[in-house]
Amino acid sequence: MSWASWTTRDVYTGRGGALTEETGVMTGNLTVHTTWADDTAQVALQFTGATDWFTMAGSPTPCPSEEASRALHDAVVQAVRNGGGAVVPAWAPQEGRTTGQ
């Protein structure tokens, strides 16, 4: 079984924050964590420096590869920065593409 994980600390939310399943909207300085295994990506958020993690709305989501999970993680980080009650983006990264192409 293959797996990968990506973590980005100190992501400041845009106005309206990011939506989680457990707590609703989170705002401020967050850490974004994406774990990929078995063609599924799980995305969680925490207040940077805290211990509790919260499931981002829209997670888990299908994700076909480790490369795609990295692109998805980058898209989630950008969504959190954009705010507006951000959820896991509803697009599927395409194999062989990187963010910004």
C-alpha positions in Angstrom: 0.0 0.0 0.0 1.3 3.4 -1.0 0.6 6.5 1.1 1.8 10.1 1.3 1.2 13.1 3.5 1.6 16.8 3.1 1.5 19.5 5.8 1.6 23.3 5.5 1.8 25.4 8.6 0.9 29.1 9.1 -1.8 29.3 6.5 -3.8 32.5 7.3 -7.5 32.2 6.3 -9.1 34.7 4.1 -12.3 36.4 5.3 -14.9 33.7 6.1 -12.3 31.1 7.0 -12.5 27.4 6.2 -15.4 25.0 7.0 -14.9 21.9 9.1 -17.3 19.0 9.9 -16.8 19.2 13.6 -16.6 22.9 14.5 -18.0 24.8 11.6 -15.9 27.7 10.4 -12.2 28.1 11.5 -10.4 31.4 11.0 -6.9 32.6 11.7 -3.6 30.8 11.6 -4.2 27.2 10.5 -2.2 24.1 9.6 -3.4 22.1 6.6 -2.7 18.4 6.5 -3.5 16.0 3.6 -3.0 12.3 3.8 -3.3 10.1 0.7 -3.8 6.3 0.7 -5.9 3.8 -1.2 -6.9 6.4 -3.8 -8.5 8.7 -1.2 -7.3 12.0 0.3 -8.2 13.0 3.8 -7.8 16.7 4.6 -7.6 18.0 8.2 -7.1 21.5 9.7 -5.8 22.6 13.1 -5.1 25.9 14.7 -1.3 26.1 14.2 0.4 25.0 17.4 -2.7 23.2 18.8 -3.2 19.5 19.2 -6.7 18.9 17.9 -7.4 18.2 14.2 -10.7 18.8 12.4 -12.0 17.3 9.1 -12.3 19.9 6.4 -15.7 19.9 4.7 -15.5 17.9 1.5 -13.0 15.4 2.9 -12.4 12.6 2.2 -12.3 12.9 -1.5 -11.2 10.5 -4.3 -7.6 11.1 -5.4 -5.9 8.7 -7.9 -2.2 9.2 -7.0 0.5 10.6 -4.8 1.2 13.3 -7.4 -2.5 14.2 -7.5 -2.6 14.4 -3.7 0.1 17.0 -3.8 -1.8 19.1 -6.3 -5.0 18.7 -4.2 -3.1 19.8 -1.1 -1.8 22.9 -2.8 -5.4 23.7 -4.0 -6.7 23.2 -0.5 -4.1 25.6 0.9 -5.1 28.2 -1.6 -8.8 27.7 -0.9 -8.1 28.3 2.9 -6.1 31.4 2.0 -9.1 32.6 -0.1 -11.5 32.0 2.8 -15.3 32.3 2.2 -16.1 29.1 4.1 -13.5 27.1 2.1 -14.1 23.4 1.5 -12.0 20.8 -0.2 -12.1 21.9 -3.9 -14.5 20.0 -6.0 -12.1 19.3 -8.9 -10.0 16.3 -9.5 -6.3 17.0 -10.1 -5.1 15.6 -13.5 -2.2 13.2 -13.6 1.0 14.9 -14.8 -0.2 18.5 -14.0 1.0 20.7 -11.3 -0.8 23.7 -9.7 -0.7 26.7 -12.0 -0.6 24.9 -15.3 
